[in-house]
Amino acid sequence: MSDLRLGDVIDDYCVKCRRLTNHAIVSLMNHEPAKVRCRTCYHEHDYRHEEAPPKKDPRKEALFKEVLSTIAPGAGEEEKQPEPKKAKARAKKIAN
């Protein structure tokens, strides 16, 4: 890889845009980018080496739902509740 300088454009994952975009190098540490700025949204963040953050752990979500079910039964399950009926409005006014 060639020598990188401040202001050079590199690709990196932007957490604000949630995609791989062009970034300008803002700071260098040991001849490697330390901070970059997205050229699309101008969000400044640490250099992520073009890697997206890891997805949420499904085991944690299952454990959270289990804890919720012990506190309030049925709270961990997604149930569709019927919507309340709306009151009917009068269509005609009584004319005097």
N, C-alpha and C positions, 0 to 999 in steps of 0.2 A: 504494500500500500504506500502511496506517495505521502510526503509530508503534508499534514493538514495545517491550515492557518485560520485565524479568526475571520469570520465572515464567509468561509467556504460553505457551499451548499451540499448537504448530505441527506440521505433518506433516514427517517426514524419514525417510530410509532408515536402518534400524538394522542394522549389520553382525552383531550378535550374534543378533538375531531373524531376520535375513535377509528382512526385509519392510518395507513402508512402515507406520509406526506414529505415534501421537501422541508428541510430545516436549515437554518443558518447556525454556524458554530458561534457560541457566545463566550465560552471559556474552555481552555485546554488545561489538562493536567497530565504530566508525563507524556507529552506529545500525542495524547488521545483526547477526544471531545469529552468534556465533563458536563457542560450545560449547553442546550440548544434552544432555539426559538423557532416555532412553527411559522412557516411563511404563508400559511393560509389564515390562521386565527390569531397569530402573534402571541401564543401562549408559550411561556418559557418554562422548561423543565429539565431534569437530569437526562442525560443521554441514555437511552434504553437498548441500544444495540439492535434496533429494528424488531424488538420482541414485544408482543402484546402482553398485558398483565394476565396472570393465570385466572381461569374461570373459577367461580365460586364452587366450593366443595359440596357435593350433594349429600355427603354424610353429615355435615354440619346442619344442613337444612332439615334432614330427617330427624336429627337429634332435637332441634329446636321445636319441630312439630310435636315430638313426643313429650317434651317438657310442657308445652302449651296444653296438650290433652290432659295432663295430670292436674293442671290448675283449673281449667274450665273445659269439661268434656265437650268435644265437638268443635273446639276452637282451632285445632290443628288441621281440620278438614275443611276444604273449600266447598261450602254448600251454597246453592243458589236459593235465596229466599224470595218468595213472591213479593212483587211490588204492591204497595198499598193503592187502592183504587182512588182515583181523583173524583172530587165532587163535580157533578154536572152543573154547568152554568146555564142560566135562563137564556133562551134564544130570543125571546120577544119581551119587550117591555109593554106594560099595560098603558095604552094611550088614554088620556083624559079628554 
